[in-house]
Amino acid sequence: MIDDIKDLSVLEQEKLIARRRFASYFLKCIWGVFISTVLMTVFAIYLVSDFGKAFTSERAIATTGRTLTTFMLMLGLMLGLYGLNPENNKATRDFWLTIITFVITFVLVITFCIKVDNRYAMPIAIASLVILQLISSRASVLTTAILSMLVVISFLFSNRAEDYQMARIVSAVICNALSPIIITFFAKKHFSRLEFLLVALLVPFLMVPLIVMTTLATGDNSINILYNVLWGYGSNAIAAIVFMFFVALFEGIFNIADDFRLSELCNLSNPLLKRLASEAPGTFNHSLVVGTLAEACASAIGENPNLARCAAYYHDIGKLKAPLYFSENQSNYNPHDELIPEVSVSMITSHTLFGEILAKQNRLPSEIVEICRQHHGTAPVGYFYRKALLLKEDGELAIDKYKYAGPKPQTKIAAIIMIADTVEAAIRSYMPDTREDYEARINMLVDEKIKLKQFDECPLTLGDIAIIKRTSIDTLASIHHNRIDYDKKRRRKAQR
């Protein structure tokens, strides 16, 4: 057994960490697979099959096979969710969110289908839309596929399967599953709640011709065509409305930073932002500019711009502990003039830790909490380190005591906030005259972060950094462009 991971090579360390991460995920989630398998199997047998006969000796093998099939599908869902993003440190949270939504949707689908007595009354889209909004489009498609298979199997393995006309069950499942899959193509547009709801209500209209054709293909040309169309669209419309409730519920329970919640957090009337504007107006204005810059950079490299802007608004909330110790909030008095460098550094660097605490107290999403702590990484506070060197007689001083506690940025968004925060503060204190000056200054600041190895623990590539530099130059140059001096123009005209 390996006791010290430091004795391994870098590649071996990565493999060992990956194995430990997967083992932890597996042990935390396998119970969900067992529980969901039992719940859905018993429910399906009760509603779809003859419950009394299902547990007799004659049907024991069939019931066991049905249970094992459900278990394998749920295990596949668990492994698939992890495989879609093995580096995701929220994989366990995503699994439990998915499994709860999956079971609820399965129960609703079977109940609707049986009680309404129409095979097209299957609101499969509930799980699809919730997972799409709260996790990812790929997880949504995977969930939809496995849920669809499980619904078909529930009817197929019934001891009354001949009563359900399996051709109609399969065609109904296909029609109801295609609608949410089509909606996933709109996932990258970052719609508002109303826009997303409208799309979810309009897309099912595309399924109407397919419902008509599949009904005819089963040999039914009666009034059932109309009923199938109405229930096929109606179940998707119900799913689109009901899913909004589940999204709001799971946002709060799992504290998820989806686009809907991020938009709400970016509202400047939010109590925490109002407090920042009142107690630390300089930091507030700085955060707004960083938000604009971070949003542009995130869009440029394909990251979520809403998360970047929201994280930027809150990244410096730790400065609320002592606003006057930060230059943007000072006027004629600087408290650092009365302090030794060591105390000044502790006041400055503590804002990342206090920001993390304040963010947790206000139940901000974990992505934003982490950025509050990571946006300075382990970079040194150069000004006070140089000041301490001047006060020290021998001219030598360990720099470790003058660094932020870290950790370094773990995500691309955290790295973007670090860059945007650094360049905005620097440009504000030293306003370049030309675009070339902007370019030189920003390149120097970002290259300094690279030399300090601040991006070593996040997946930011050199190509991403080049795009972020270019975007930062364009954005800041447009924000701080020179304005026309109208008084000077009037004086010139008067001289003429």
C-alpha positions in Angstrom: 0.0 0.0 0.0 1.3 3.4 -0.9 1.3 5.7 2.1 3.0 8.8 0.6 1.6 10.0 -2.6 4.6 12.3 -3.0 6.8 9.3 -3.7 5.0 8.7 -7.0 5.6 10.3 -10.4 3.2 13.0 -11.6 1.4 10.6 -13.9 1.0 8.0 -11.1 -0.2 10.6 -8.7 -2.9 11.7 -11.2 -4.0 8.1 -11.8 -4.1 7.4 -8.0 -6.1 10.6 -7.4 -8.5 9.7 -10.2 -9.0 6.2 -8.7 -9.7 7.6 -5.3 -12.1 10.1 -6.7 -14.0 7.4 -8.5 -14.0 5.1 -5.5 -15.4 7.9 -3.3 -18.1 8.7 -5.9 -19.0 5.0 -6.3 -19.4 4.4 -2.6 -21.5 7.5 -2.1 -23.8 6.8 -5.0 -24.3 3.1 -5.2 -26.9 3.3 -2.5 -28.9 5.5 -4.7 -28.9 2.9 -7.4 -30.2 0.2 -5.0 -32.9 2.4 -3.5 -34.1 3.7 -6.9 -34.1 0.2 -8.4 -36.3 -1.1 -5.6 -38.7 1.9 -5.6 -39.2 1.9 -9.4 -39.5 -1.9 -9.8 -42.1 -2.2 -7.0 -44.1 0.8 -8.3 -44.0 -0.4 -11.9 -45.1 -4.0 -10.9 -47.9 -2.5 -8.8 -49.3 -0.2 -11.5 -48.5 -2.0 -14.7 -48.4 -5.7 -13.7 -50.5 -8.1 -11.6 -48.9 -7.4 -8.3 -50.1 -10.5 -6.6 -48.7 -12.8 -9.3 -45.4 -11.0 -9.7 -44.0 -12.5 -6.4 -45.3 -16.0 -6.8 -42.8 -18.9 -7.4 -43.9 -19.1 -11.1 -43.0 -15.4 -11.7 -40.0 -15.2 -9.3 -37.4 -15.5 -12.0 -39.1 -13.0 -14.3 -39.4 -10.5 -11.4 -35.7 -11.0 -10.5 -34.7 -10.5 -14.1 -36.8 -7.3 -14.3 -35.2 -6.0 -11.1 -31.7 -6.8 -12.3 -32.4 -5.1 -15.6 -33.5 -1.9 -13.8 -30.4 -2.1 -11.6 -28.1 -2.3 -14.6 -29.7 0.6 -16.3 -29.5 2.7 -13.1 -25.9 1.6 -12.6 -25.2 2.7 -16.2 -26.7 6.1 -15.4 -24.5 6.5 -12.4 -21.3 5.5 -14.3 -22.4 7.6 -17.4 -22.9 10.8 -15.3 -19.4 10.4 -13.9 -17.9 9.5 -17.3 -19.3 12.7 -18.8 -17.2 14.8 -16.5 -14.8 12.8 -14.3 -13.0 16.0 -13.1 -16.2 17.4 -11.7 -15.9 17.7 -8.0 -19.7 18.0 -7.8 -20.4 14.6 -9.4 -22.0 13.2 -6.3 -24.4 16.2 -6.0 -25.2 15.8 -9.7 -26.0 12.1 -9.3 -28.4 12.6 -6.4 -30.1 15.4 -8.2 -30.5 13.2 -11.3 -31.7 10.2 -9.4 -34.3 12.1 -7.5 -35.6 13.7 -10.6 -35.4 10.4 -12.5 -37.6 8.5 -10.0 -40.1 11.3 -9.7 -40.5 11.5 -13.5 -40.7 7.7 -13.8 -43.5 7.6 -11.3 -45.4 10.5 -13.1 -44.9 8.9 -16.5 -46.2 5.5 -15.5 -49.1 7.0 -13.5 -50.2 9.3 -16.4 -50.0 6.6 -18.9 -52.1 4.2 -16.9 -54.6 6.5 -15.3 -55.3 8.7 -18.4 -55.4 5.5 -20.5 -53.5 7.1 -23.4 -50.1 5.9 -24.3 -48.9 9.4 -25.4 -49.5 10.9 -21.9 -45.9 10.5 -20.9 -44.2 13.7 -19.4 -40.7 12.3 -19.9 -39.5 15.9 -20.5 -39.7 16.7 -16.8 -36.4 15.0 -16.0 -34.9 16.0 -19.3 -35.5 19.7 -18.7 -34.5 19.8 -15.1 -31.2 18.0 -15.8 -30.6 20.2 -18.8 -31.0 23.4 -16.8 -29.2 22.3 -13.6 -26.5 20.0 -14.9 -25.7 19.8 -18.6 -27.2 18.9 -22.0 -25.2 15.7 -22.2 -26.4 14.5 -18.8 -30.0 15.4 -20.0 -29.7 13.3 -23.1 -28.3 10.4 -21.1 -31.1 10.6 -18.6 -33.7 10.8 -21.3 -32.3 7.7 -23.1 -32.2 5.6 -19.9 -35.6 6.8 -18.7 -37.1 5.9 -22.0 -35.7 2.4 -22.0 -36.9 1.8 -18.5 -40.4 2.9 -19.3 -40.5 0.6 -22.3 -39.1 -2.3 -20.2 -41.7 -1.7 -17.4 -44.5 -2.4 -19.9 -42.6 -5.1 -21.9 -41.8 -7.2 -18.8 -45.3 -6.9 -17.4 -47.3 -10.1 -17.0 -50.0 -8.2 -18.8 -47.8 -7.0 -21.7 -50.3 -8.1 -24.3 -52.8 -5.5 -22.9 -50.6 -2.6 -23.6 -49.9 -3.0 -27.4 -46.1 -2.5 -27.2 -45.9 -0.9 -30.7 -47.9 2.0 -29.3 -45.8 2.2 -26.1 -42.6 2.3 -28.1 -43.8 5.0 -30.5 -45.2 7.1 -27.7 -41.9 6.9 -25.8 -40.0 7.9 -28.9 -42.2 10.9 -29.6 -42.1 12.1 -26.0 -38.3 11.7 -25.7 -37.4 13.4 -28.9 -39.0 16.7 -27.9 -36.7 17.4 -24.9 -33.7 16.1 -26.8 -34.4 18.8 -29.5 -34.6 21.4 -26.7 -31.0 20.6 -25.7 -29.8 22.2 -28.9 -31.0 25.6 -27.4 -29.1 25.0 -24.1 -26.1 27.2 -25.0 -28.2 30.3 -25.6 -28.6 31.1 -21.9 -32.3 31.9 -22.0 -34.3 33.7 -19.3 -36.9 31.6 -17.5 -39.7 33.0 -19.7 -37.7 32.4 -22.9 -36.9 28.8 -21.9 -40.5 28.1 -21.0 -41.6 29.4 -24.4 -39.1 27.2 -26.2 -40.2 24.2 -24.1 -43.8 24.9 -25.1 -43.2 25.5 -28.8 -40.8 22.6 -29.6 -43.4 19.9 -28.9 -45.4 21.2 -31.9 -42.7 19.6 -34.0 -43.7 16.2 -32.7 -47.3 16.5 -33.9 -46.6 15.1 -37.4 -44.6 12.3 -35.9 -47.4 11.4 -33.5 -49.8 11.3 -36.4 -47.5 9.1 -38.5 -46.7 6.7 -35.6 -50.4 6.4 -34.8 -51.2 5.5 -38.4 -48.3 3.1 -38.5 -49.9 1.1 -35.7 -53.0 0.7 -37.8 -55.1 3.2 -36.0 -56.9 5.8 -38.1 -59.7 6.6 -35.7 -60.4 9.6 -33.5 -57.5 8.3 -31.4 -55.2 10.3 -33.7 -56.6 13.5 -32.3 -56.4 12.2 -28.7 -52.8 11.1 -29.2 -51.8 14.5 -30.5 -53.6 16.4 -27.7 -52.0 14.1 -25.0 -48.6 14.0 -26.7 -48.4 17.8 -26.8 -50.2 18.2 -23.4 -47.8 16.0 -21.5 -44.9 18.0 -22.9 -46.6 21.3 -22.0 -47.3 20.0 -18.5 -43.7 18.9 -18.2 -42.5 22.4 -19.3 -44.6 24.1 -16.6 -44.0 21.6 -13.8 -40.2 21.6 -14.4 -40.0 25.3 -13.4 -41.2 24.3 -9.9 -38.6 21.5 -9.7 -35.8 23.8 -10.9 -36.7 26.4 -8.2 -36.9 23.7 -5.6 -33.6 21.9 -6.5 -31.8 25.3 -6.9 -32.4 25.9 -3.2 -31.8 22.4 -1.9 -28.6 21.7 -3.9 -27.5 25.3 -4.0 -26.9 25.2 -7.8 -25.7 28.1 -10.0 -27.9 27.7 -13.0 -28.4 30.6 -15.4 -31.8 31.5 -13.8 -30.3 31.9 -10.4 -27.2 33.6 -11.6 -29.4 36.3 -13.3 -31.2 36.8 -10.0 -27.9 37.1 -8.1 -26.6 39.7 -10.6 -29.6 42.0 -9.8 -28.0 45.0 -8.1 -30.8 45.2 -5.6 -29.5 41.9 -4.0 -28.9 42.7 -0.3 -25.2 41.7 -0.4 -24.5 43.9 -3.5 -26.4 46.8 -2.0 -24.3 46.4 1.1 -21.2 46.4 -1.0 -22.3 49.5 -2.8 -23.0 51.3 0.5 -20.0 50.3 2.6 -17.4 49.8 -0.1 -18.4 51.9 -3.1 -14.9 51.7 -4.7 -14.9 47.9 -4.5 -18.5 47.8 -5.9 -17.6 49.9 -9.0 -14.4 47.8 -9.4 -16.5 44.6 -9.3 -18.9 45.9 -11.9 -16.1 46.6 -14.4 -14.5 43.2 -13.6 -17.9 41.7 -14.3 -18.0 43.2 -17.7 -14.5 42.2 -18.5 -14.9 38.6 -17.1 -18.2 38.1 -19.1 -16.5 39.1 -22.3 -13.5 36.8 -21.7 -15.7 33.8 -20.7 -17.7 34.2 -23.9 -14.6 34.4 -25.9 -13.2 31.0 -24.7 -16.6 29.2 -24.6 -17.2 29.4 -20.8 -20.5 30.4 -19.1 -20.6 34.3 -19.3 -23.4 34.5 -16.7 -21.3 32.6 -14.1 -18.2 34.8 -14.9 -20.2 38.0 -14.4 -21.9 36.9 -11.3 -18.6 35.6 -9.7 -17.0 38.9 -10.5 -19.7 40.8 -8.8 -19.2 38.9 -5.6 -15.5 38.0 -5.7 -14.4 40.9 -3.4 -17.2 40.8 -0.8 -14.6 39.9 1.7 -13.5 43.5 1.7 -16.6 44.3 3.6 -14.8 43.3 6.8 -12.6 46.4 6.6 -13.3 48.5 3.4 -10.9 51.3 4.3 -7.9 49.0 4.1 -8.3 48.8 0.3 -7.1 51.7 -1.9 -10.3 52.0 -4.0 -12.3 52.9 -0.9 -9.9 55.4 0.5 -10.0 59.2 0.1 -7.6 61.2 2.2 -6.8 58.7 4.9 -4.7 55.5 4.4 -4.7 53.3 7.6 -1.7 51.3 6.3 0.5 54.4 7.0 0.2 53.6 10.7 0.8 49.8 10.4 3.8 47.7 9.8 3.8 45.7 6.5 3.1 42.4 8.2 -0.2 43.6 9.7 -1.1 45.3 6.4 -0.6 42.1 4.5 -2.7 40.1 6.9 -5.5 42.7 6.5 -5.3 42.6 2.7 -5.0 38.8 2.3 -7.7 38.0 4.8 -10.4 39.3 2.4 -10.3 36.0 0.4 -11.0 34.0 3.5 -13.7 36.4 4.8 -15.2 36.5 1.4 -15.6 32.7 1.4 -17.2 32.8 4.9 -19.6 35.6 3.9 -20.5 33.8 0.7 -21.4 30.7 2.6 -23.4 32.6 5.1 -25.4 34.1 2.3 -25.8 30.7 0.6 -24.2 31.7 -2.6 -23.5 28.8 -5.1 -20.4 26.8 -4.3 -18.8 27.9 -7.6 -18.9 31.5 -6.4 -17.7 30.6 -2.9 -14.7 28.9 -4.4 -13.8 31.9 -6.6 -14.0 34.2 -3.6 -11.2 32.1 -2.1 -9.2 31.4 -5.3 -9.2 34.7 -7.2 -5.8 35.7 -5.9 -4.3 32.2 -5.8 -1.0 32.2 -3.9 0.3 35.4 -5.4 2.4 37.7 -3.2 1.3 41.2 -2.2 4.3 42.9 -3.9 3.8 46.4 -2.5 4.0 45.5 1.2 6.8 42.9 0.5 8.9 45.6 -1.0 8.0 48.0 1.8 9.1 45.4 4.4 12.4 44.9 2.5 13.1 48.6 2.9 12.5 48.4 6.6 14.6 45.3 7.1 18.3 45.9 7.7 19.9 42.9 6.1 17.8 43.1 3.0 16.6 39.5 3.0 13.0 38.5 3.7 11.0 35.3 3.2 8.2 36.0 0.8 5.9 33.2 2.0 4.4 35.4 4.7 3.4 38.0 2.1 1.4 35.7 -0.1 -2.3 34.9 -0.3 -3.3 31.6 1.3 -4.7 30.2 -1.9 -5.6 27.8 -3.4 -4.8 28.6 -6.9 -7.6 28.9 -9.4 -9.2 25.4 -10.0 -11.4 26.4 -13.0 -11.2 28.5 -16.1 -13.8 30.9 -14.6 -11.6 31.4 -11.5 -8.6 32.1 -13.7 -10.6 34.6 -15.7 -11.6 36.4 -12.5 -8.0 36.5 -11.4 -6.9 38.0 -14.6 -9.8 40.5 -14.9 -9.3 41.6 -11.2 -5.6 42.2 -11.7 -5.7 44.0 -15.0 -8.7 46.2 -14.1 -7.1 47.4 -10.8 -3.8 48.0 -12.6 -5.3 49.9 -15.5 -7.4 52.0 -13.1 -4.3 53.1 -11.2 -2.2 53.6 -14.3 -4.3 54.8 -17.2 -2.5 54.0 -20.5 -2.6 56.6 -23.3 -2.7 54.4 -26.3 -3.9 50.9 -27.3 -0.3 49.8 -27.5 0.2 50.8 -23.8 -2.9 48.8 -22.9 -1.5 45.8 -24.7 1.9 46.0 -23.1 0.5 46.5 -19.6 -2.0 43.6 -19.8 0.5 41.3 -21.4 3.0 42.0 -18.6 0.4 41.4 -15.9 -0.8 38.1 -17.3 2.7 36.9 -18.0 3.6 37.6 -14.4 0.8 35.4 -13.2 2.1 32.6 -15.5 5.6 33.0 -14.1 4.1 32.7 -10.6 2.4 29.4 -11.8 -1.0 30.6 -10.8 -2.7 28.7 -13.6 -1.1 25.3 -13.0 -4.1 23.8 -11.3 -6.8 24.8 -13.8 -7.4 23.6 -17.4 -6.6 27.0 -18.9 -4.5 26.6 -22.1 -2.0 29.0 -23.7 -4.6 29.5 -26.5 -7.2 30.5 -23.9 -4.8 32.9 -22.3 -4.0 34.5 -25.6 -7.7 35.0 -26.3 -8.3 36.4 -22.8 -5.4 38.9 -23.3 -6.9 40.1 -26.6 -10.4 40.4 -25.2 -9.2 42.2 -22.1 -7.3 44.7 -24.3 -10.3 45.3 -26.5 -12.8 45.6 -23.6 -10.8 47.8 -21.3 -9.7 50.1 -24.2 -13.4 50.6 -25.1 -14.4 51.2 -21.4 -11.6 53.8 -20.8 -11.5 55.4 -24.2 -10.7 59.1 -24.3 -13.6 61.5 -24.3 -13.9 64.7 -26.2 -12.9 67.8 -24.3 -15.7 70.1 -25.2 -14.3 73.1 -23.2 -11.1 72.8 -25.1 -13.0 72.8 -28.4 -14.9 75.9 -27.4 -11.7 77.7 -26.5 -10.3 76.9 -29.9 -13.4 78.3 -31.6 -13.2 81.4 -29.5 -9.6 82.0 -30.5 -10.6 81.8 -34.1 
